[in-house]
Amino acid sequence: MTDWRDVVFKNRGALLVSVALALLVFGRPSGVSALVGICVALMGEALRIWAVGYSGVTTRAEVVTAPALVTAGPYAIVRNPLYLGNAIIALGFWFAFAGALPWRLAALLLIFVLAAVGGVYGVIIPHEERYLAKTFPQYSAYMVTVPRIFPRGAGLPRSGQTGKWSSAVIARAEVITLVFFALMATAVLLKLGPLRAWTIGP
């Protein structure tokens, strides 16, 4: 029988589309929130690009898989830099879209964003880590040294890092996220001008 966590993993992107839809429908950016929020989201995307260059096209797989254990680059600092990057992107776009909203609606949107992102990643991160622990004997020691999400300490010593960054993989593995990012940033700008009235709520 299919593990329900495999279903969540396979559909992780689709499940988080609800976050984008909520921001698009209810969001009302201001000039300042748009600028700051997009800049924050860009930092999340930069982290993703850094991580994808190490992890490769397996980041787009529909099943949990890893041809090798990568512990270099951002993986020497946190075990899940891609998901941390996604969370930063989501928070950045929340801030961008929430600038001109009443504070109660902005807070409700933030709660929804955190619940959706935390719910999906709260399922798939432990699921991935169980697979990696079974597949790579050295993963248990790696888990002890490198935190799951939030950086702390100096990270993994360079002598223990494995993996190399490749720019060639970015176009193949990150194009979907880059297109999505561009669409969301465009939506923020449109809601500042031509689509300013297209918002549900007070």
trRosetta pair geometry for C-beta under 8 A, 3 or more apart (Angstrom, degrees):
i j d omega theta_ij theta_ji phi_ij phi_ji
2 6 5.6 -114 -176 67 88 129
2 7 6.3 85 139 -50 122 98
3 6 4.5 97 68 -6 87 102
3 7 7.6 -156 99 -5 52 80
3 127 7.8 158 126 -139 135 122
4 7 5.3 -46 -158 30 46 116
4 8 6.6 47 146 -18 69 99
5 8 5.5 -46 -148 35 40 113
5 9 6.3 44 150 -21 66 103
5 123 5.6 -163 -128 171 88 100
5 124 6.8 156 -174 -96 91 55
5 127 4.3 -178 160 -99 133 141
6 9 5.5 -51 -146 36 33 114
6 10 6.2 35 154 -22 66 105
6 63 6.6 -2 -152 -126 104 79
6 64 7.4 -103 -113 -4 79 99
6 127 7.6 -172 -65 -176 50 142
7 10 5.8 -52 -146 35 29 111
7 11 6.3 -4 163 10 64 113
8 11 6.4 -78 -144 55 24 89
8 12 6.5 59 153 -76 64 76
8 15 7.0 6 -152 -33 72 158
8 120 6.6 -177 179 -143 107 70
8 123 4.8 -26 120 115 162 144
8 124 5.8 -145 115 -63 106 95
8 127 7.7 150 71 -7 113 160
9 12 5.8 -14 -153 -38 31 112
9 62 7.7 116 118 176 89 45
9 63 7.1 72 108 -133 129 33
9 64 6.0 -48 -176 -51 164 89
9 123 7.8 -136 -55 117 71 101
9 124 4.8 131 -94 -122 80 113
9 127 6.1 -125 -59 101 124 146
9 128 7.5 138 -115 -60 129 89
10 62 4.7 35 -131 -173 88 85
10 63 6.9 1 -82 -73 93 53
11 14 4.6 -54 -170 48 85 115
11 15 5.5 92 126 -32 91 97
12 15 5.8 -55 -146 33 28 113
12 16 6.6 14 160 -9 62 110
12 120 5.6 118 -143 179 82 123
12 124 5.8 -4 -92 -43 131 161
13 16 6.1 -69 -153 41 29 102
13 17 7.0 50 147 -43 64 91
13 176 7.9 -16 -139 137 153 138
14 17 5.6 -30 -159 -3 40 119
15 18 6.9 -37 171 6 44 108
15 116 7.4 179 145 -170 87 95
15 120 5.2 151 103 -98 134 127
16 19 5.3 -20 -175 12 71 116
16 20 7.5 71 137 -11 72 93
16 86 7.7 -20 -171 175 168 128
16 90 7.6 -91 -170 -90 120 129
16 116 6.2 128 -120 148 66 114
16 117 6.7 59 -122 -92 114 66
16 120 5.9 -71 -62 -1 98 166
17 20 5.5 -52 -160 37 49 111
17 21 6.2 49 145 -21 75 105
18 21 5.6 -54 -144 39 34 113
18 22 6.2 38 157 -23 66 104
18 116 5.9 -153 81 -127 111 146
19 22 6.0 -55 -150 33 28 110
19 23 6.6 23 154 -14 62 107
19 90 5.7 -30 161 -138 152 114
19 112 7.3 166 -113 127 71 93
19 113 5.4 82 -140 -121 110 74
19 116 5.0 -170 -65 88 101 150
19 117 6.8 46 -77 -51 150 89
20 23 5.9 -60 -151 39 31 109
20 24 6.1 30 154 -20 67 110
20 93 7.6 -14 -110 128 70 155
20 180 7.6 -91 -93 -171 153 107
20 184 6.3 -101 -134 -96 108 114
21 24 5.6 -56 -144 38 31 112
21 25 6.1 20 161 -13 67 111
22 25 6.1 -61 -142 41 26 104
22 26 5.8 -18 175 20 66 115
22 27 8.0 96 126 -36 57 91
22 109 6.3 165 143 -136 116 89
22 112 5.7 -127 171 118 170 145
22 113 7.5 -150 79 -67 136 78
23 26 6.9 -71 -124 56 19 81
23 27 4.5 31 -179 -44 62 129
23 93 5.8 28 -165 138 169 106
23 94 6.4 -115 -100 -97 122 54
23 97 4.4 152 -167 15 97 171
23 109 6.9 99 -92 -167 67 127
23 113 7.7 51 -59 -81 107 116
23 184 7.7 30 95 -147 138 107
24 27 6.3 -17 -87 21 11 115
24 97 7.8 -86 -68 -121 30 146
24 187 5.7 -54 -114 180 94 149
25 199 7.5 116 160 -141 40 51
25 200 5.4 -6 162 18 91 116
26 97 7.7 81 89 150 69 124
26 101 7.4 45 149 -111 89 137
26 105 6.5 -150 173 175 120 116
26 109 6.0 -165 97 -87 133 122
26 199 6.6 68 -157 -164 26 85
26 200 5.7 -56 -93 65 65 89
26 201 5.4 66 -144 -23 84 135
27 96 7.7 17 -166 101 137 73
27 97 2.8 -53 -143 -176 132 115
27 98 6.6 -75 -133 -61 82 48
27 101 7.1 -82 -144 -53 41 125
27 109 7.4 109 -82 -138 74 160
27 188 7.7 -66 137 -107 143 70
27 191 6.3 50 105 143 100 172
27 199 6.8 -113 77 -121 40 110
28 97 7.0 73 25 175 27 66
28 98 7.6 42 54 -136 65 23
28 99 7.2 -119 105 64 64 67
28 100 4.2 -92 126 78 101 98
28 101 4.9 135 45 -66 104 74
28 191 6.8 -137 -125 160 39 122
28 196 8.0 65 -144 -162 84 65
28 199 4.9 39 -76 -127 98 164
28 201 7.6 -121 -26 70 124 122
29 33 5.3 -151 -154 85 76 109
29 34 4.4 71 170 -66 135 96
29 37 7.4 -114 -126 31 113 144
29 96 5.4 -18 -111 158 122 66
29 97 5.3 -65 -64 -117 87 33
29 98 7.6 26 -97 26 56 25
29 99 4.9 47 -159 31 49 114
29 100 6.3 43 112 8 14 101
29 188 5.2 71 -41 -160 161 83
29 191 5.5 104 20 94 102 111
29 192 5.5 -53 84 -69 112 88
30 33 4.6 84 48 13 84 103
30 34 6.7 -147 83 -10 38 88
30 99 3.2 -122 20 131 92 128
30 100 4.5 131 -59 -51 88 90
30 192 7.8 90 -158 -114 15 97
31 34 5.9 -56 -148 33 26 112
31 35 6.5 21 158 -15 62 108
31 99 7.7 -150 34 134 31 160
31 192 6.6 92 -83 -142 64 131
32 35 6.0 -59 -151 37 30 108
32 36 6.1 16 160 -7 68 112
32 99 6.2 160 71 -144 78 138
33 36 6.1 -59 -138 47 30 103
33 37 5.4 28 165 -20 67 118
33 95 5.7 -151 -162 153 90 70
33 96 5.5 143 141 -137 83 28
33 97 7.4 -107 134 30 126 14
33 98 6.3 -140 -167 69 149 60
33 99 2.4 -150 4 -67 145 122
33 100 7.2 -139 22 -21 139 67
34 37 6.1 -57 -133 41 19 108
34 38 6.1 15 167 -15 60 112
34 96 5.0 63 -119 -156 44 88
34 99 6.7 -75 -28 -3 65 148
34 188 5.0 147 -133 159 99 117
34 189 6.9 110 -166 -80 141 57
34 192 5.9 -21 -54 -64 158 133
35 38 6.4 -62 -147 37 20 104
35 39 6.5 18 156 -17 59 111
36 39 5.8 -62 -153 37 30 112
36 40 6.4 29 153 -19 67 105
36 95 6.2 -79 103 136 100 129
36 96 7.4 -169 75 -84 64 68
37 40 5.7 -53 -149 35 32 110
37 41 6.3 31 153 -17 66 106
37 92 4.9 128 -176 174 63 62
37 93 6.0 101 164 -105 116 20
37 94 7.2 -154 -139 68 123 41
37 95 3.7 -175 -98 89 99 89
37 96 2.6 -154 94 -55 146 75
37 97 7.1 -174 166 -5 171 54
37 98 7.9 140 -83 30 144 82
37 99 7.4 -118 -22 -45 128 108
37 188 7.1 -166 86 -130 126 151
38 41 5.5 -52 -145 39 34 113
38 42 6.3 43 151 -26 65 101
38 92 6.7 104 -100 161 13 113
38 93 7.8 55 -88 -92 55 62
38 96 5.5 78 -44 -96 69 136
38 185 5.5 79 -127 -124 119 101
38 188 6.4 -162 -65 71 111 163
39 42 5.5 -48 -150 30 32 116
39 43 7.0 37 150 -21 61 97
39 92 7.4 -149 71 -148 41 121
40 43 5.7 -50 -160 27 36 113
40 44 7.0 35 145 -15 64 101
40 88 6.5 -138 161 175 85 87
40 91 6.6 -82 139 102 134 89
40 92 3.4 -171 94 -108 95 99
40 95 6.2 51 36 43 147 141
41 44 5.5 -52 -156 35 40 114
41 45 6.4 39 148 -18 69 103
41 88 7.1 157 -117 130 38 76
41 89 4.7 64 -147 -139 81 60
41 91 8.0 -176 -80 73 72 58
41 92 3.0 -168 -53 101 71 142
41 93 5.3 65 -83 -46 138 76
41 96 7.0 -31 -18 -24 128 132
41 181 6.9 164 149 -144 118 101
41 184 7.6 -133 -175 103 162 130
41 185 7.5 -167 87 -76 144 97
42 45 5.5 -52 -145 38 36 111
42 46 6.3 42 152 -24 66 101
42 92 7.4 -176 6 -170 52 163
43 46 5.6 -48 -147 32 32 114
43 47 6.7 35 151 -19 62 101
43 88 5.9 -89 94 155 92 139
43 92 7.3 162 40 -74 89 141
44 47 5.7 -53 -153 33 34 112
44 48 6.6 36 148 -20 65 102
44 84 7.8 -150 -135 127 86 60
44 85 4.5 127 -175 -170 71 61
44 86 6.8 138 175 -67 123 9
44 87 7.2 -155 -129 70 130 46
44 88 3.1 -179 -85 90 108 103
44 89 3.7 -148 102 -48 145 70
44 90 7.8 -174 -160 9 173 55
44 91 7.8 144 -56 44 142 88
44 92 6.0 -143 3 -5 125 132
45 48 5.3 -49 -150 33 38 115
45 49 6.4 38 152 -20 67 101
45 85 6.8 113 -83 -180 18 112
45 89 6.0 85 -52 -90 75 115
45 177 7.2 167 -129 142 93 114
45 178 7.5 99 -158 -99 127 66
45 181 5.6 48 -93 -110 141 157
46 49 5.8 -50 -148 35 33 110
46 50 6.4 37 151 -20 63 104
46 85 7.8 -153 65 -133 45 116
47 50 5.6 -53 -150 35 33 115
47 51 6.3 27 154 -15 66 108
47 74 6.4 103 -163 -109 83 156
47 81 5.8 -138 168 176 102 99
47 84 6.5 -80 141 98 149 96
47 85 3.8 -164 90 -93 107 105
47 88 6.6 79 27 37 139 145
48 51 5.8 -62 -148 41 30 107
48 52 5.9 28 158 -20 69 110
48 81 7.7 175 -94 133 38 88
48 82 5.9 68 -125 -132 76 65
48 85 3.8 168 -56 138 79 156
48 86 7.0 85 -82 -54 120 66
48 89 7.5 6 -28 -39 131 130
48 174 6.7 134 133 -128 108 119
48 177 6.3 -114 145 137 155 160
49 52 5.8 -51 -135 37 29 109
49 53 6.4 38 159 -27 60 103
49 170 6.0 26 -148 -126 91 121
49 174 6.1 49 -103 -127 73 168
50 53 6.1 -57 -160 26 25 114
50 54 7.5 11 149 -6 57 105
50 73 6.0 179 162 178 92 120
50 74 5.2 99 117 -30 116 122
50 81 7.1 -76 89 149 101 145
50 165 7.4 -46 -160 -121 58 132
51 54 6.0 -67 -164 39 38 105
51 55 5.9 7 157 0 77 116
51 59 7.9 110 120 -90 100 144
51 73 6.8 164 -103 121 46 127
51 74 4.8 -61 -81 52 86 136
51 75 7.0 111 -132 -47 87 85
51 81 4.0 -176 -85 95 133 118
51 82 4.9 -152 112 -63 150 74
51 85 6.5 -141 12 -16 134 140
52 55 6.0 -66 -128 51 33 94
52 56 7.3 148 -179 -40 61 9
52 59 5.7 -72 -118 5 88 160
52 82 7.0 90 -62 -99 76 108
52 169 6.5 -157 146 113 87 108
52 170 6.1 102 104 -108 121 66
52 173 5.0 177 -173 106 119 127
52 174 5.0 117 110 -63 172 113
53 73 7.2 174 79 -118 99 166
53 165 4.1 29 132 -157 119 87
53 166 5.6 -180 -168 52 77 45
53 167 6.3 -7 -125 -81 118 40
53 169 6.1 147 -125 59 45 110
53 170 6.1 -11 -80 -63 83 95
54 70 4.9 135 152 -180 106 143
54 72 6.0 -165 -132 77 134 87
54 73 4.5 -146 -53 31 144 146
54 74 7.2 -162 17 34 143 83
54 75 6.2 -140 115 -4 154 120
54 163 4.9 59 -163 148 101 132
54 164 7.3 177 -121 89 72 20
54 165 5.4 -43 -68 -92 74 68
54 166 7.9 134 -84 15 29 73
55 58 6.2 -104 158 59 90 98
55 59 5.4 88 107 -53 124 105
55 70 5.5 -140 -90 34 66 156
55 75 7.6 126 -62 -54 98 132
55 82 7.1 -52 24 -46 156 128
55 163 8.0 -3 -73 -157 46 146
55 173 8.0 171 88 175 84 160
56 59 7.0 165 86 -7 40 91
56 67 7.9 -26 63 32 146 118
56 166 7.4 30 -89 48 86 122
56 169 5.0 -96 -124 -147 61 154
56 173 6.3 -180 171 -66 34 153
57 60 5.8 -44 -176 30 68 108
57 61 7.8 98 131 -47 69 82
57 169 6.2 -131 -43 -158 77 105
57 172 5.5 -40 -90 119 113 116
57 173 4.6 -140 -99 -84 56 104
58 61 5.0 -12 -163 -20 60 122
58 65 5.6 -126 -152 91 116 93
58 66 6.1 121 146 -103 161 49
58 67 6.7 -160 -56 -3 142 90
59 82 6.1 -175 -136 -114 123 157
59 173 5.5 77 49 -174 113 118
60 173 5.9 -151 -19 -142 113 72
60 176 7.4 116 -112 17 119 135
61 64 7.5 129 103 -102 125 11
61 65 5.0 -101 159 37 170 111
64 127 6.5 -145 -63 133 147 95
64 128 5.3 -167 -133 -109 122 68
64 131 4.6 168 134 -11 135 169
65 131 8.0 -81 -79 157 26 146
66 69 6.6 60 142 -82 133 51
66 70 7.8 -129 -162 1 116 88
66 131 7.5 134 9 121 109 113
66 132 6.2 27 25 -100 151 91
66 135 6.6 140 61 95 106 157
66 136 7.7 -53 96 -28 130 123
68 162 7.3 -117 155 131 114 123
68 163 7.1 160 111 -87 120 92
69 132 6.8 107 -108 -160 101 105
69 135 7.8 165 -62 103 101 103
69 136 4.3 83 -54 -124 134 167
69 138 6.4 -178 75 71 164 108
69 139 6.2 -141 -122 -76 141 91
69 142 7.2 -157 173 -29 132 163
69 162 6.5 61 94 72 79 131
70 73 7.6 -13 163 37 111 107
70 75 5.1 120 119 20 87 169
70 162 6.5 -130 -130 95 38 80
70 163 3.7 60 -138 -76 86 155
71 75 5.1 -129 -136 121 27 113
71 76 5.9 79 157 -81 69 70
71 142 5.8 -116 -107 -128 129 129
71 146 7.3 -161 -149 -24 96 155
71 156 5.7 -77 165 110 108 174
71 160 6.5 -63 121 132 142 82
71 161 5.1 -145 105 -134 87 54
71 162 5.1 55 36 35 95 77
71 163 6.4 151 35 6 46 115
72 75 6.1 36 53 58 29 105
72 76 5.8 4 -140 -39 28 111
72 161 3.9 92 -92 172 77 111
72 162 6.0 -137 -29 73 101 22
72 163 4.1 -157 27 65 110 92
72 164 7.0 16 70 -72 155 31
72 165 7.6 -122 111 -40 118 81
73 76 6.5 144 60 5 25 97
73 81 7.8 -93 119 14 97 165
73 161 7.8 135 -2 -167 47 129
73 163 6.8 -77 6 100 104 118
73 165 5.8 109 -77 -66 136 108
74 77 5.5 -61 -162 38 51 110
74 78 6.6 -25 163 44 86 84
74 81 3.6 62 130 -91 131 164
75 78 7.4 -78 -125 75 32 47
75 79 6.8 43 -150 -129 73 35
75 81 6.3 -101 -68 -4 57 120
75 146 7.3 24 165 -175 57 162
75 156 7.8 -13 118 18 67 140
75 161 7.9 131 85 -141 94 93
75 163 7.0 39 47 45 139 151
76 146 6.7 -129 -167 -103 29 130
76 155 4.6 74 139 159 82 123
76 156 4.0 -114 -150 46 81 104
76 158 7.8 14 -138 -91 157 49
76 161 5.1 -25 -83 -101 125 118
77 81 7.1 70 67 -79 99 115
77 146 7.0 96 111 -145 10 103
77 151 5.0 -19 171 -112 102 111
77 155 4.4 -49 -96 -103 55 134
77 156 7.7 -104 -51 12 33 84
78 81 5.3 129 72 -70 103 73
78 84 5.8 50 98 -24 157 151
78 146 6.5 155 -130 172 17 98
78 147 5.8 -40 -119 81 74 81
78 148 6.9 9 -167 120 88 21
78 149 5.9 34 -162 -151 130 15
78 150 7.1 129 -107 35 125 8
78 151 5.6 -85 -54 -73 101 72
79 129 7.3 41 147 -97 144 112
79 142 7.4 114 -104 138 108 104
79 143 6.9 20 -81 -110 148 65
79 146 5.3 127 -59 116 83 111
79 147 6.9 -134 -4 105 93 34
79 148 5.2 -43 42 -127 118 41
79 149 7.7 -50 49 -52 83 42
80 83 4.4 -16 156 35 114 114
80 84 6.0 128 104 -22 78 90
80 121 7.7 122 157 -164 152 118
80 125 5.7 -29 -85 -126 158 114
80 128 7.9 115 -100 75 111 143
80 148 6.0 11 8 174 113 66
80 149 5.8 -26 58 -90 112 68
81 84 5.3 -55 -143 41 37 114
81 85 6.1 44 156 -24 68 103
82 85 5.6 -54 -152 34 29 114
82 86 6.5 30 150 -19 63 104
83 86 5.4 -46 -145 34 37 114
83 87 6.4 41 153 -21 64 102
83 121 5.0 122 -164 -128 134 131
83 125 6.4 -71 6 -81 173 111
83 149 7.1 -70 94 -113 109 99
84 87 5.7 -52 -150 34 32 113
84 88 6.5 33 151 -18 64 104
84 149 5.6 154 -81 -157 104 76
85 88 5.7 -55 -150 36 32 111
85 89 6.4 35 151 -20 65 104
86 89 5.5 -52 -149 35 33 114
86 90 6.3 34 153 -20 66 104
86 117 7.1 178 122 -141 101 114
86 121 7.8 167 78 -70 128 131
87 90 5.7 -52 -147 35 32 112
87 91 6.4 28 155 -14 65 106
87 117 5.5 120 -109 169 81 144
87 121 7.4 -42 -64 -13 111 162
88 91 5.8 -56 -145 41 31 108
88 92 6.1 36 153 -24 64 108
89 92 5.6 -55 -147 35 28 114
89 93 6.5 19 159 -11 64 106
89 181 7.0 -85 -148 -104 129 101
90 93 6.2 -60 -148 40 28 103
90 94 6.3 34 151 -23 64 105
90 113 5.4 162 159 -173 112 113
90 117 5.3 -176 63 -71 171 142
91 94 5.4 -48 -146 33 34 116
91 95 6.4 34 155 -18 65 102
91 113 7.0 138 -86 136 54 141
92 95 5.9 -56 -153 35 30 109
92 96 6.4 31 149 -21 64 106
93 96 5.2 -47 -143 34 39 117
93 97 6.1 28 161 -11 69 107
93 184 5.4 -38 -119 164 139 134
93 188 7.3 -131 -142 -64 80 124
94 97 6.3 -67 -147 44 26 100
94 98 5.7 15 161 -19 66 123
94 109 6.2 165 -148 130 100 107
94 110 5.8 102 174 -98 143 70
94 113 4.9 -63 -79 -37 136 169
95 98 6.0 -65 -133 39 25 107
95 99 7.3 55 165 -59 58 82
96 99 7.1 -36 -175 -23 25 108
96 188 4.8 -37 153 -122 126 141
97 101 7.7 34 133 -27 69 125
97 109 7.5 -122 98 161 114 157
97 188 6.4 -110 -74 -107 73 90
97 191 7.3 32 -127 75 81 156
98 101 5.0 -65 -157 26 61 124
98 105 8.0 -175 -139 106 89 82
98 106 4.0 97 -167 -133 117 103
98 109 6.0 -168 -92 72 114 140
98 110 7.2 19 -85 -53 161 94
101 105 4.7 -115 174 86 117 111
101 106 4.3 146 86 -60 121 90
101 109 7.2 32 108 4 173 138
101 201 7.2 7 -137 111 99 149
102 105 4.9 79 64 13 87 104
102 106 6.9 -160 90 -8 40 90
102 201 7.7 -143 23 155 106 119
102 202 5.8 17 -13 74 134 121
103 106 5.4 -56 -144 40 35 114
103 107 6.1 37 156 -22 68 105
104 107 5.7 -54 -148 35 29 111
104 108 6.4 30 152 -19 63 104
105 108 5.6 -50 -146 36 34 112
105 109 6.4 37 153 -19 65 103
105 201 5.5 84 -129 -166 156 148
105 202 7.1 -166 -35 37 142 96
106 109 5.7 -54 -151 36 31 112
106 110 6.4 33 150 -21 64 105
107 110 5.5 -52 -149 35 34 113
107 111 6.4 37 152 -20 65 102
108 111 5.7 -50 -149 34 33 112
108 112 6.5 34 152 -18 64 105
109 112 5.6 -55 -150 36 33 112
109 113 6.3 34 153 -20 67 104
110 113 5.6 -52 -146 35 32 111
110 114 6.2 28 157 -15 66 107
111 114 5.9 -58 -146 41 28 108
111 115 6.0 27 156 -20 65 111
112 115 5.8 -57 -142 38 28 110
112 116 6.2 25 160 -17 65 109
113 116 6.1 -59 -146 38 25 107
113 117 6.1 14 162 -7 64 113
114 117 6.2 -60 -139 46 25 103
114 118 5.5 19 165 -12 65 119
115 118 6.0 -58 -133 46 21 106
115 119 5.8 26 163 -26 61 113
116 119 5.9 -54 -141 33 22 111
116 120 6.5 14 163 -11 60 107
117 120 6.3 -60 -148 39 26 103
117 121 6.1 4 165 2 64 116
118 121 6.3 -66 -135 51 25 97
118 122 5.4 35 162 -32 65 115
119 122 5.7 -53 -138 32 20 115
119 123 7.0 15 159 -14 56 105
120 123 6.2 -67 -164 34 29 105
120 124 6.4 -4 159 2 69 114
121 124 6.0 -63 -129 49 37 94
121 125 5.3 38 174 -27 75 111
122 125 6.9 -33 -115 28 17 107
122 126 7.6 8 174 0 46 107
123 126 7.3 -83 -173 41 22 95
123 127 6.3 15 150 -17 63 122
124 127 5.1 -60 -144 42 39 119
124 128 6.0 42 158 -23 73 103
125 128 5.9 -52 -147 35 29 109
125 129 6.3 25 156 -17 63 109
125 148 6.7 78 167 -174 136 117
125 149 7.8 -24 -137 -62 161 105
126 129 5.5 -58 -143 40 34 112
126 130 6.4 41 157 -25 67 100
127 130 6.1 -50 -153 28 28 110
127 131 7.0 26 150 -14 59 105
128 131 5.7 -60 -158 36 35 112
128 132 6.3 29 151 -16 71 108
129 132 5.5 -52 -141 40 36 111
129 133 6.1 40 157 -22 67 105
129 139 7.7 170 -161 163 71 130
129 143 7.2 87 -161 -100 120 127
129 148 7.8 -42 -72 -120 147 106
130 133 5.8 -54 -146 35 29 111
130 134 6.5 24 155 -15 62 108
131 134 6.0 -63 -153 39 29 107
131 135 6.0 17 156 -14 67 116
132 135 5.7 -61 -137 42 30 107
132 136 5.7 -24 -179 29 71 108
132 139 4.7 161 139 -130 94 158
133 136 7.4 -68 -116 58 16 71
133 139 4.9 -135 -98 93 50 129
133 140 5.9 74 -138 -66 97 79
133 143 7.4 -3 -88 -31 106 141
135 139 7.4 63 65 -19 74 142
136 139 4.3 98 84 -34 101 105
137 140 7.3 -43 176 13 46 103
138 141 5.7 -55 -167 41 61 110
138 142 6.1 67 137 -27 80 106
139 142 5.2 -56 -147 38 39 118
139 143 6.3 46 153 -27 69 100
140 143 5.7 -49 -152 28 31 114
140 144 7.0 34 149 -22 60 101
141 144 5.7 -49 -157 27 38 115
141 145 6.8 23 153 -9 66 108
142 145 6.1 -68 -152 42 32 103
142 146 5.7 -20 172 24 73 114
142 156 7.2 -7 -139 -97 79 133
142 160 8.0 176 -100 155 82 122
143 146 6.9 -71 -119 57 21 78
143 148 8.0 20 -147 -72 84 79
145 155 7.7 68 148 -180 97 36
145 156 5.5 86 125 -95 131 78
145 160 7.6 25 82 103 171 158
146 155 6.4 35 -109 -150 89 68
146 156 5.4 -23 -65 -47 112 103
147 150 5.8 -57 131 69 144 59
147 151 6.5 169 50 -115 126 22
147 152 5.3 79 -28 23 143 100
151 155 7.2 -32 -149 -71 98 100
154 157 7.8 37 114 -77 117 62
156 160 5.1 -112 177 84 103 113
156 161 5.7 128 111 -73 120 85
157 160 5.0 79 66 12 83 102
157 161 7.5 -140 100 -23 44 88
158 161 5.5 -48 -150 13 41 120
166 169 4.9 76 92 -4 106 105
167 170 5.7 -34 -169 1 53 119
168 171 7.3 -54 -177 24 42 101
168 172 7.8 17 143 3 67 111
169 172 5.8 -70 -160 48 50 105
169 173 5.1 12 158 2 88 123
169 174 8.0 85 125 -9 71 97
170 173 6.5 -72 -128 51 21 90
170 174 4.9 -31 -166 26 66 126
171 174 7.3 -36 -75 49 11 85
171 175 6.0 35 -173 -59 48 107
172 175 7.1 -34 -138 -10 9 110
174 177 5.3 -58 -165 46 68 111
174 178 5.6 70 137 -27 88 105
175 178 5.6 -58 -145 39 32 112
175 179 6.3 33 158 -20 67 105
176 179 5.9 -56 -151 36 29 109
176 180 6.3 28 152 -17 64 109
177 180 5.5 -55 -146 39 33 113
177 181 6.1 38 153 -24 66 105
178 181 5.5 -49 -146 33 31 115
178 182 6.5 32 154 -19 63 104
179 182 5.8 -54 -150 35 31 111
179 183 6.4 31 152 -19 65 106
180 183 5.7 -56 -149 36 31 111
180 184 6.4 28 155 -17 66 107
181 184 5.9 -59 -149 37 29 108
181 185 6.3 26 155 -16 65 108
182 185 5.8 -55 -145 39 30 110
182 186 6.2 33 154 -20 64 107
183 186 5.7 -55 -148 37 29 113
183 187 6.4 33 152 -23 64 104
184 187 5.5 -50 -149 32 33 114
184 188 6.7 40 151 -23 63 98
185 188 5.7 -46 -154 28 35 114
185 189 6.8 30 151 -13 64 104
186 189 5.8 -58 -153 39 35 109
186 190 6.2 34 151 -20 69 108
187 190 5.6 -53 -142 38 32 112
187 191 6.2 27 159 -16 65 107
187 195 7.8 -49 -158 63 65 150
188 191 6.1 -63 -151 39 26 105
188 192 6.8 31 149 -24 61 104
189 192 5.6 -51 -156 27 36 116
189 193 6.9 -6 157 13 65 107
190 193 6.4 -82 -152 56 32 85
190 194 5.4 -46 -160 55 79 98
190 195 4.4 36 142 17 96 117
191 195 4.9 -51 -90 89 55 100
191 196 6.1 110 -178 -96 49 43
191 198 6.9 -106 -113 63 86 94
191 199 7.1 86 -153 -63 116 107
192 196 6.6 -6 160 -87 13 95
193 196 6.1 -90 151 -41 4 103
195 198 4.2 -44 -174 27 89 124
196 199 7.7 -42 164 -12 39 113
